[in-house]
Amino acid sequence: YDAILCDLRMPDLDGAELYRLLERTAPAAASRIVFMSGGAVGAQPPAGRPLLEKPFTEAALRAAIERARATSSADPA
């Protein structure tokens, strides 16, 4: 996949926890994450990953995916 869209706030396992898990077990997947947030106060994606604020436009989604692809292509994993 070019990108993995993940909400920052989810039950049981939030986006930041999922990211840390992927960093340990599947670094290439972690480098493709684009986070989404429905306006969570102070929401910050881990490790400078792209963040889309809901609702977002198609143009914003495409730009975030391109940022994720650029980052993941720079990773040696």
C-alpha positions in Angstrom: 0.0 0.0 0.0 1.1 3.6 -0.7 -0.4 4.7 2.6 -2.2 3.5 5.7 -4.9 5.8 7.1 -5.2 5.5 10.8 -7.3 7.5 13.3 -5.4 8.9 16.3 -8.3 8.0 18.6 -9.6 4.5 18.5 -10.9 2.1 21.3 -8.5 -0.3 22.8 -5.4 0.6 20.7 -5.0 4.3 19.7 -3.1 5.4 16.7 0.1 6.3 18.5 0.2 2.9 20.1 -0.4 1.2 16.8 2.4 3.3 15.3 4.9 2.2 18.0 3.9 -1.4 17.5 4.5 -1.2 13.8 7.8 0.6 14.3 9.0 -2.5 16.2 7.3 -5.2 14.0 6.9 -3.7 10.5 8.9 -0.5 10.1 8.1 -0.2 6.4 4.4 -0.1 7.3 4.9 2.4 10.0 6.6 4.7 7.6 3.4 4.8 5.4 1.0 5.8 8.1 -1.1 9.0 7.6 -3.1 9.9 10.8 -6.6 11.3 10.9 -8.2 13.2 13.7 -11.7 14.5 14.3 -10.5 17.5 16.1 -9.0 15.9 19.2 -7.6 18.8 21.3 -3.8 18.7 21.1 -3.7 15.7 18.8 -0.2 15.2 17.6 0.8 12.4 15.4 3.9 10.5 16.4 7.3 11.0 14.7 6.1 13.8 12.5 3.7 11.6 10.5 1.1 13.5 8.3 -2.1 14.5 10.0 -5.4 15.0 8.3 -8.1 17.0 10.3 -11.6 15.6 9.7 -13.4 16.5 7.6 -10.7 16.7 4.9 -10.8 17.3 1.2 -9.7 15.0 -1.5 -6.8 17.3 -2.2 -5.6 17.2 1.4 -5.8 13.4 1.4 -3.8 13.2 -1.8 -1.2 15.6 -0.4 -0.9 13.6 2.8 -0.5 10.3 0.9 2.2 11.9 -1.2 4.1 13.0 2.0 3.8 9.5 3.4 5.0 8.0 0.1 8.0 10.4 0.0 8.9 9.5 3.6 8.6 5.7 3.1 10.6 5.8 -0.1 13.4 7.5 1.9 13.4 4.6 4.4 15.8 1.7 3.7 13.2 -0.8 5.1 
